[in-house]
Amino acid sequence: MTHVDVALNVDAVAHRALSLGDDVSVARIHGALHDVMLSEPRVRETAYTAIRRWARTLPLPGA
């Protein structure tokens, strides 16, 4: 598996992501490829943990 990914400028992407809306979260995952879920297992687990943490902040439907 590749350990270097130069397809994206992560600083530029993070900066631009903040302009997507009023409630935006940015998580930097060290060692991740640009398709994070194709990264090595420990990196994917870090990403899934960040996603779970983010999902817990969402309001429940009908609440």
OpenMM code with the backbone's topology and positions (N, CA, C; nanometers):
from openmm import Vec3, app, unit

residues = "MET THR HIS VAL ASP VAL ALA LEU ASN VAL ASP ALA VAL ALA HIS ARG ALA LEU SER LEU GLY ASP ASP VAL SER VAL ALA ARG ILE HIS GLY ALA LEU HIS ASP VAL MET LEU SER GLU PRO ARG VAL ARG GLU THR ALA TYR THR ALA ILE ARG ARG TRP ALA ARG THR LEU PRO LEU PRO GLY ALA".split()
positions = [
    Vec3(0.0851, -0.1181, 0.0000),
    Vec3(0.0000, 0.0000, 0.0000),
    Vec3(0.0889, 0.1233, 0.0000),
    Vec3(0.0453, 0.2242, -0.0679),
    Vec3(0.1200, 0.3492, -0.0775),
    Vec3(0.1153, 0.4249, 0.0540),
    Vec3(0.2265, 0.4898, 0.0891),
    Vec3(0.2321, 0.5709, 0.2104),
    Vec3(0.2455, 0.7186, 0.1792),
    Vec3(0.2502, 0.7528, 0.0516),
    Vec3(0.2627, 0.8922, 0.0098),
    Vec3(0.1495, 0.9212, -0.0885),
    Vec3(0.0883, 1.0363, -0.0709),
    Vec3(-0.0221, 1.0737, -0.1581),
    Vec3(-0.0102, 1.2228, -0.1859),
    Vec3(0.0205, 1.2574, -0.3086),
    Vec3(0.0392, 1.3982, -0.3435),
    Vec3(-0.0713, 1.4473, -0.4367),
    Vec3(-0.1833, 1.3771, -0.4385),
    Vec3(-0.2910, 1.4141, -0.5297),
    Vec3(-0.3605, 1.5428, -0.4876),
    Vec3(-0.3616, 1.5732, -0.3587),
    Vec3(-0.4348, 1.6885, -0.3073),
    Vec3(-0.3483, 1.7720, -0.2139),
    Vec3(-0.3745, 1.8992, -0.2121),
    Vec3(-0.3121, 1.9882, -0.1146),
    Vec3(-0.4066, 1.9930, 0.0049),
    Vec3(-0.3739, 1.9212, 0.1116),
    Vec3(-0.4667, 1.9070, 0.2235),
    Vec3(-0.4966, 2.0400, 0.2924),
    Vec3(-0.3998, 2.1305, 0.2953),
    Vec3(-0.4252, 2.2611, 0.3565),
    Vec3(-0.5286, 2.3392, 0.2757),
    Vec3(-0.5171, 2.3353, 0.1442),
    Vec3(-0.6130, 2.4053, 0.0586),
    Vec3(-0.7523, 2.3421, 0.0691),
    Vec3(-0.7580, 2.2100, 0.0728),
    Vec3(-0.8869, 2.1412, 0.0841),
    Vec3(-0.9527, 2.1742, 0.2172),
    Vec3(-0.8762, 2.1713, 0.3260),
    Vec3(-0.9316, 2.2030, 0.4583),
    Vec3(-0.9836, 2.3461, 0.4612),
    Vec3(-0.9083, 2.4373, 0.4048),
    Vec3(-0.9494, 2.5774, 0.4021),
    Vec3(-1.0786, 2.5948, 0.3217),
    Vec3(-1.0838, 2.5343, 0.2035),
    Vec3(-1.2026, 2.5462, 0.1186),
    Vec3(-1.3235, 2.4767, 0.1796),
    Vec3(-1.3006, 2.3678, 0.2519),
    Vec3(-1.4117, 2.2945, 0.3139),
    Vec3(-1.4913, 2.3839, 0.4070),
    Vec3(-1.4245, 2.4764, 0.4720),
    Vec3(-1.4923, 2.5645, 0.5666),
    Vec3(-1.5931, 2.6560, 0.4995),
    Vec3(-1.5843, 2.6707, 0.3676),
    Vec3(-1.6796, 2.7564, 0.2960),
    Vec3(-1.7998, 2.6772, 0.2434),
    Vec3(-1.8087, 2.5499, 0.2764),
    Vec3(-1.9185, 2.4671, 0.2259),
    Vec3(-2.0517, 2.4956, 0.2937),
    Vec3(-2.0480, 2.5481, 0.4138),
    Vec3(-2.1731, 2.5738, 0.4849),
    Vec3(-2.1462, 2.6323, 0.6221),
    Vec3(-2.2542, 2.6456, 0.6998),
    Vec3(-2.2430, 2.7060, 0.8324),
    Vec3(-2.1965, 2.6082, 0.9394),
    Vec3(-2.2131, 2.4791, 0.9162),
    Vec3(-2.1780, 2.3784, 1.0167),
    Vec3(-2.0883, 2.2743, 0.9513),
    Vec3(-1.9590, 2.2997, 0.9514),
    Vec3(-1.8622, 2.2151, 0.8815),
    Vec3(-1.7606, 2.1615, 0.9814),
    Vec3(-1.7276, 2.0339, 0.9679),
    Vec3(-1.6239, 1.9725, 1.0504),
    Vec3(-1.5080, 1.9313, 0.9609),
    Vec3(-1.3873, 1.9534, 1.0074),
    Vec3(-1.2679, 1.9113, 0.9346),
    Vec3(-1.1869, 1.8221, 1.0274),
    Vec3(-1.1531, 1.7050, 0.9806),
    Vec3(-1.0689, 1.6128, 1.0576),
    Vec3(-0.9464, 1.5804, 0.9737),
    Vec3(-0.8307, 1.6040, 1.0288),
    Vec3(-0.7062, 1.5678, 0.9602),
    Vec3(-0.6640, 1.4305, 1.0108),
    Vec3(-0.6525, 1.3366, 0.9201),
    Vec3(-0.6182, 1.1987, 0.9532),
    Vec3(-0.4758, 1.1733, 0.9063),
    Vec3(-0.3830, 1.1709, 0.9994),
    Vec3(-0.2411, 1.1518, 0.9658),
    Vec3(-0.2208, 1.0174, 0.8969),
    Vec3(-0.1520, 1.0204, 0.7850),
    Vec3(-0.1199, 0.8989, 0.7108),
    Vec3(-0.2262, 0.8553, 0.6119),
    Vec3(-0.3349, 0.9336, 0.6002),
    Vec3(-0.4438, 0.8950, 0.5106),
    Vec3(-0.4110, 0.9276, 0.3652),
    Vec3(-0.4602, 0.8426, 0.2772),
    Vec3(-0.4557, 0.8700, 0.1341),
    Vec3(-0.5726, 0.9617, 0.0999),
    Vec3(-0.5755, 1.0158, -0.0231),
    Vec3(-0.6855, 1.1061, -0.0573),
    Vec3(-0.8192, 1.0341, -0.0543),
    Vec3(-0.8238, 0.9051, -0.0803),
    Vec3(-0.9429, 0.8243, -0.0537),
    Vec3(-0.9155, 0.7549, 0.0790),
    Vec3(-0.9586, 0.8181, 0.1856),
    Vec3(-0.9203, 0.7763, 0.3210),
    Vec3(-0.9503, 0.6294, 0.3456),
    Vec3(-1.0608, 0.5793, 0.2926),
    Vec3(-1.0987, 0.4410, 0.3207),
    Vec3(-1.0154, 0.3394, 0.2439),
    Vec3(-0.9239, 0.3859, 0.1589),
    Vec3(-0.8273, 0.2962, 0.0955),
    Vec3(-0.6931, 0.2999, 0.1670),
    Vec3(-0.6850, 0.3746, 0.2754),
    Vec3(-0.5624, 0.3829, 0.3542),
    Vec3(-0.5437, 0.2540, 0.4332),
    Vec3(-0.4293, 0.2430, 0.4983),
    Vec3(-0.4009, 0.1224, 0.5766),
    Vec3(-0.4996, 0.1113, 0.6936),
    Vec3(-0.5177, -0.0096, 0.7475),
    Vec3(-0.6213, -0.0338, 0.8483),
    Vec3(-0.6191, 0.0604, 0.9693),
    Vec3(-0.5036, 0.0910, 1.0249),
    Vec3(-0.5022, 0.1781, 1.1437),
    Vec3(-0.5496, 0.3190, 1.1094),
    Vec3(-0.5214, 0.3636, 0.9875),
    Vec3(-0.5673, 0.4957, 0.9433),
    Vec3(-0.7185, 0.4928, 0.9218),
    Vec3(-0.7687, 0.3853, 0.8606),
    Vec3(-0.9146, 0.3720, 0.8421),
    Vec3(-0.9859, 0.3720, 0.9763),
    Vec3(-0.9319, 0.3025, 1.0746),
    Vec3(-0.9957, 0.2985, 1.2067),
    Vec3(-0.9992, 0.4380, 1.2684),
    Vec3(-0.8934, 0.5151, 1.2514),
    Vec3(-0.8932, 0.6534, 1.2996),
    Vec3(-1.0027, 0.7330, 1.2305),
    Vec3(-1.0185, 0.7124, 1.1006),
    Vec3(-1.1231, 0.7827, 1.0256),
    Vec3(-1.2615, 0.7401, 1.0725),
    Vec3(-1.2830, 0.6109, 1.0919),
    Vec3(-1.4132, 0.5643, 1.1389),
    Vec3(-1.4441, 0.6191, 1.2789),
    Vec3(-1.3439, 0.6290, 1.3619),
    Vec3(-1.3633, 0.6878, 1.4950),
    Vec3(-1.4065, 0.8336, 1.4827),
    Vec3(-1.3422, 0.9083, 1.3945),
    Vec3(-1.3792, 1.0485, 1.3729),
    Vec3(-1.5214, 1.0594, 1.3177),
    Vec3(-1.5589, 0.9688, 1.2279),
    Vec3(-1.6942, 0.9703, 1.1721),
    Vec3(-1.7970, 0.9395, 1.2808),
    Vec3(-1.7694, 0.8395, 1.3650),
    Vec3(-1.8615, 0.8072, 1.4745),
    Vec3(-1.8762, 0.9249, 1.5698),
    Vec3(-1.7662, 0.9894, 1.6039),
    Vec3(-1.7694, 1.1058, 1.6934),
    Vec3(-1.8540, 1.2173, 1.6311),
    Vec3(-1.8346, 1.2415, 1.5013),
    Vec3(-1.9126, 1.3434, 1.4303),
    Vec3(-2.0604, 1.3055, 1.4278),
    Vec3(-2.0913, 1.1792, 1.3971),
    Vec3(-2.2307, 1.1349, 1.3853),
    Vec3(-2.3067, 1.1508, 1.5170),
    Vec3(-2.2384, 1.1358, 1.6280),
    Vec3(-2.3040, 1.1524, 1.7581),
    Vec3(-2.3473, 1.2958, 1.7833),
    Vec3(-2.2965, 1.3911, 1.7069),
    Vec3(-2.3348, 1.5311, 1.7258),
    Vec3(-2.4592, 1.5680, 1.6459),
    Vec3(-2.5040, 1.4794, 1.5576),
    Vec3(-2.6183, 1.5112, 1.4721),
    Vec3(-2.7490, 1.4952, 1.5493),
    Vec3(-2.8444, 1.5822, 1.5230),
    Vec3(-2.9745, 1.5671, 1.5897),
    Vec3(-3.0470, 1.4434, 1.5388),
    Vec3(-3.1214, 1.3805, 1.6260),
    Vec3(-3.1998, 1.2653, 1.5867),
    Vec3(-3.3223, 1.3112, 1.5072),
    Vec3(-3.3621, 1.2357, 1.4047),
    Vec3(-3.4817, 1.2739, 1.3275),
    Vec3(-3.6038, 1.2825, 1.4194),
    Vec3(-3.6795, 1.3867, 1.4038),
    Vec3(-3.8006, 1.4047, 1.4822),
    Vec3(-3.7773, 1.4557, 1.6233),
    Vec3(-3.6524, 1.4790, 1.6585),
    Vec3(-3.6237, 1.5247, 1.7960),
    Vec3(-3.6339, 1.6760, 1.8067),
] * unit.nanometer
topology = app.Topology()
chain = topology.addChain("A")
for resn in residues:
    res = topology.addResidue(resn, chain)
    for name in ("N", "CA", "C"):
        topology.addAtom(name, app.Element.getBySymbol(name[0]), res)
